[in-house]
Amino acid sequence: MPNTPGLRATVVGAGPVACLTAIGLRGQEFEVDLYERGPDPRGATGLRGHSFNLTLTKRGLDSLDPAVVEALYAHGVPLPQRVIHGQDGSISYQQYSLDPSHHLLSIPRALLHRILIDEAERAGARIHFQHDCIAVDPIEATASFVADEGVVGSAADLLVGCDGANSTVRHEISRHGSRMTMRQEYVQDGFVEIVVPAAADGGHALMQALHDPAEPASRKHGLHVWPRGESVLIAQPNVDGTYTAGLWMPLTADGDTPDWRTLRGRAAVEAMFTEHFADLVPMAPDYADDVLRFPPAPLKTIRCDPYHHGRTVLMGDSAHTLVPFFGQGINCSFEDVRTFLTLLAAKRCDADGPGAIAAALPEYTRLRKPAGHAISDMSLAMARELKQQAGDPNFHHRSNLEKSLQAAHPDLYVPLYHAVAFTETPYHEVVARHRRQRAVLDELCRRYDPYADKDQIIAECATLLALPRVDDACDRADGSGEEAPGADIGSLDMDPADQRRLLDAVSDRLTGLQEELAARNVPASYPPQPVVAASPLPRHGTELEPLLDELFDSAMPQGMMHAHPGFLAHVPSGGLFQAAVGEFVARASNRFAGAWAAAPGLARIETDVIDWFCSIMGYGPGSFGYLTTGGSIANFMAVRCALERIPEHARHRARIYVSDQGHFSVAKAARLAGLPADRVVAVRTGLDYRMDVDALREAIAADLRDGVPPGCIVATGGTTNTGAVDDVEALAVVAEETGTWLHVDACFGGFFRLTSRGRRLLAGSGRADSIAVDGHKSLFLPHGSSALLVREKATLREAFAIPGAAYIPELSTDETTADFMNYGPEVTREFRGLTAWLPMRLHGAGAFERALDQKLDLADRLAKRLADLPGIDVVQRGAPHLPTVAFRVDGPPAGTIALCERVCERGNVYVATSVLPHEGTVIRACLTHHLTDEMVVDQLIEDLQGARSRQKREVAP
C-alpha cells in the first residue's frame, strides 16, 4: 500500500468494538486515540446489574487475533447446546450443530473488555478515559470531549463512532447534513441479572444437578433456557463455577400474564420463581434480592442509514443496536470491524490514505447495512423462539429434521441458526436462503407426517432445492459457483393473493421512501461511490424481500435524489406520487392506445390531457399534440415538423436558430432530423440572457441572401442556466415575416402559464407553430411526462403518418379522434395519459397554479437573501422570472466551485455550477419541487454561511 505517514484516527468509545477497531487501525499504521466517557474498567470490581454474558461464534472469533482467541477460551466456556428446562420439570438438550467443533463461547463482557483494552494498548493505541464526547463534525473528522481539564479537541483523518446505542457520533452525523434515516424501537421486555453461585466444591451447580449417567449431553455445558410463554430465563456458565442469568419479561402485559409491574416485593418474586423456575431456586439463594436490586433495563433496536458521513463511520451498537436474544450483537459488531479494515486495506493499495478512507466508507455502508438490518430482525424473531418454541416438542423435532437435511445434503440445506452462528454468509443472504428453505420444508410438512415420513421429506426437499451448477459467467459474486435459491422458478404466473402480497410489500417500501424524502431524512445527493460489479444473468429466482432490499437499500441510496425537496440542481422533478400511481395503472393494464380502435376510452383520456396542455399554452381549436417520454423527443418532433414545410431537396441545408443559452437537446434534435452540426446557429443573447431579436433577423437575412432556407426558430421558454424566457411575441413577428416555423422550447417554463406572471412571461406562445412542454419540470410529475403541442393538428400527421399495416386494427379517419401512431415517431408505445390525468383530476389546475406561484415567490425570497450575504454576487433577474437563481463568489472561479462542493457535501441541499458568458462560473439553484419550501431556502442560506466561514478560516494566515 502507498506510504501515507501521519494518518490519525479518533475512536469515540473504548468498549470491545472500539478496542478491536484500534488494534486493526494500528496494524495499518494509524495513530489511534480512543476517548471513553467512563473510567478504566480494569479498576472496577464486582459491578453487576444490567449486563449479561456475551456469546461469541465463528463470525466474531474469526475477527480476532489467534492469541486473543486463546485468551478468551481461557476465560470462557464453550456451549455446544441449549438445555431446555420445561415447565413440567423435564429437561431436553438441543445441539446447535452436528459438527462437534461448533459451539458458542460464553464469556462475561467485562472479561472480554479487559482483554481487548490490554491488547489495544499493547498495539500502541492511546486510551483516554473519562472523556465525554459532546460534539462531532463528521465531515472534518473532529470531535470535542469534556474531561477533568476542560474541553479537549481531537482532529483526525478518520473518526470512528463506537459509543453504543445512545451514540453521540450517530446523533451528530444526523445533525450535520447526512439526513440519516434512523428507527428506534423499544420492545416489550425488560430484564434483570441474577447470579447463580458456584457449588460448594467450586463446580457448576446446574450441571451437577442435571447430571444423568444415561444422558451424555448432561455432561456438557449449555445455554440453559426456561421458556415460559411471554417470559424467559437464560443462564450461561462462567469459568469460576458461577452462572450469569437474565430474566426477560414484559414491562406490561394483559390479563394474567406476569409482567414487571407484578413483581413489587419479595413475596411476589418468590411466588413467581416457585411456580416457573423451581429447579433454579435452591441454587440461587439471592435470586429475590437480585431481581429487586435494580429496575428492569429496557431493550431496544436501532437501525440507521447510512453508517458513514464525511470522514466518519459507525461501528457496532452505534450503527445497529440489537436485542440480545440471538447473541449476535458482538459477532455482528466484530464483523463490522473486520469488513471495514479489509476494505480500507484494499483501497490503500490504490489510493493515498485520505483517498482510501473516502472510497472505503460508502462501500462499508453498502455491505454492512443490509446485514445489520437483517440480524436486527432475526434477533427480534429469536425472542419468540426462546420464549414460546424452544420447549415445544414439535419445534425440537423440526430442528432435528433440519439437521438431518443438512447432514444428508449440506450443499442444499443449511439451518438458519447454523448459517448465522457458524458461517460467514452475510446475514441478509442467510435470510434470503432461509425463506426459500422454510417455504419448501413447510409445504412438505403439510403434505407428509414430519414424524413418520422423515425420509420422504428429506428426499423431496433435496429435489426441490437442488440447483444446477452454473458456468463462470453466472457465478455468484462470492465465488461459490451456486446461485442463491429463490422464488418459484417454474412459472411466470402469479395468483391474485401473490399479486396483492407483492403490491403490499412494494407499497410499504415506496410510502416509506416518500416519507423519508418529505422529512428530509435522506441526503439531497449521495457522495460518489465505487462502481459496483455488474450482476450476472440470474439463472434462478430470488425471494422478493432481498430484491427489495437490494433495490431500496443498495441501489437507490446512490447518486442524486431528484425527488428530494432540497434538490435544486438542473431543473428538479418532484415526481408526484399520485402521478406514479397513474403510470402504474397504465403499465399494469398494459393497453395499447396507439390506435383509437384498440382502446377508445384510454385514447380519449390521452386526448383530453393534450387538450388541457394546449389550452394552458394559449392554443385554440384545431391544435393537438403528442405525449412523449421527454423534452428532447418533443424538440426532435418539432424540428421534423418544421422541415416538412421545406422542399425535400433543400431540407439538408435548412438552418435551425436557437439562442446561445438554448438547451443542447435542440442540436441533438437537428442531428436526429438529419441536419449537419453547422446547420444549427447559436444566436447571441443580451445581458438578460434572452435571444437578441436583431441578431436573429440578421442571421436569417444573411442565410436568405445565400439561398439557405430558414427551417426553424427555437424560442427558449426558460433557460436552464438562469430561467430567462425569450421574447416570444417578438420572435413570432420575425417568424411570420420570414415564413419560418416558430418552435418554443418551453420544457422548463411552459406550465408556469397557469399563473398570471407566467402568462405575461410567455405571452405570444399561442402564435408559435409548436411548443415543447415537460410535466416533470413545471407540473411536478415523474420523468417521462412531456409533450409536443402544435397549433395545427395536420402538421403532426403530415410529418409522421405512414400507411397502416394489414394486421393493425382499422385506423380512424374521424378528425375528432386520433391514432397516435400516425402523430408521432412510435407505433407501439405505452399509454401515457394517466400520469398527468390522475393528479390533474384529483387536485384541479388551481392547485398546480398555487404551487407554481409559491415557487416564483420562493425564488424571489432566495435572491434577496443571497444578495444580503457578504461576498456573494447574484445574477440579475428580470421580473417576472422563472424560479432559478444564479450566484457566485467574489474572486476566481475556484472559490465558487469549492463553495458549491462544500454546500453539497452537507447533504441538506444539492446545487450545481454552470458557466455564463458574462458572470463566468456560477452556482445555480432551481426551485421547482412541490415540497421545496422556506425551510429549504433557510437551509441553503445556513449551509452557504457555514461553508463560507470554513473557506475564510482555511485561507486565513
Summary of the structure (lengths in Angstrom):
residues: 957
radius of gyration: 34.4
end to end distance: 34.3
largest distance: 115.3
contacts: 3238
relative contact order: 0.07
helix: 45%
strand: 18%
